[in-house]
């Protein structure tokens, strides 16, 4: 089969050499280093994707995707919910009231964000019912002032179902300070654990009890909570709905409350990706040292090729082919092993825990009890492309040096 001269000779040079095994060893280490760098990038970015998915599902499964807030308390939330459901991006709309205050128990205090909910409808927009570890969500009854707290709060105060604590919320008054504290006795009816910081900063009460604490009518609510299909479309969806309802409503969404957290996670993934790319770059540019040694070793061969008519471009292409083959093989091996490792990293960590008898991710310390991984094709393609490009760029200088070899000089000192 006919093959171009540059490809034929370049492929020959990539095989093991009896005369100079050190060059072959350097080529092999360059290939292995590139494969390990690509493997590490795929596994680490997949694990970071997994952590981001876990945090997204847990935090955004608890906080509202978006809310339609009334400038004044909403007397009848049903028409607002019906108007919101006309938007095809909205999957559910339920009543919602939010307050901030302090929890007090036996002299200890902590800030808390209280959400007034309808337990019968909360499952449409929240995952809290799936993460109740004590009590029941439907134990929230209007007029009984029950509260469901997070596991961190319960552990901090040593609370169990049936215990009572005090909620302190600010109330505007005619007093000289303008604000006086309002205290309400609450009865713990449930404890949830979603494995996030919300376990220590959120509490749930019945929406009717929240209205009474605000001195509203029992059927009045602060807002309508929405669940949307696309989380990143929540700002536009909520603003469109609020605009259609008129001046008495405004929109809010998760990017105002949790946006900084997810921006930080995205920045962290980008920076770690760049740091790991440096490992790939070091391995790729080892090809430079490999090819320079090959050029020095093949000086006589280059001179003979030049004397029989090979052009400098063909000489350059020979060594570019050799370096590119090393880069492609190393990147492909690293890509395949990285995909396999990323798909099985959770099982591997579980096996290590069983063998060692130690919990690497203890649920008492970390928000997740296993090592999550989410392999994304875009990441794999980007990493492999970076490996290919860096490998190709690493061939340019040694190949240019080979093309500049003078036949007479090379033959004289060979």
Secondary structure, 3 states (H helix, E strand, C coil): CCCCHHHHHHHHHCCCCCCCHHHHHHHHHHHHHHHHHHHHHHHHHHHHHHHHHHHHHHHCCCCCCEEEEEEEEECCHHHHHHHHHCCCCEEEEEEEEEEEEEEEECCEEEEEEEEEECCCCHHHCCCHHHHEEEECHHHCCCCCCEEEEEHHHHHHHCCCCCCEEEEEEEEECCCCCCEEEEEEEEEEEEEECCCCHHHHCEEEEEHHHHHHHCCCCCCCEEEEEEEECCHHHHHHHHHHHHHHHCCCEEEEEHHHHCHHHHHHHHHHHHHHHHHHHHHHHHHHHHHHHHHHHHHHHCHHHHHHHHHCCCCHHHHHHHHHHHHHHHHHHHHHHHHHHHHHHHHHHHHHHHHHHHHHCCCCCCCCCCCCCCCCCCCCHHHHHHHHHHHHHHHHHHHHHHHHHHHCCCHHHHHHCC
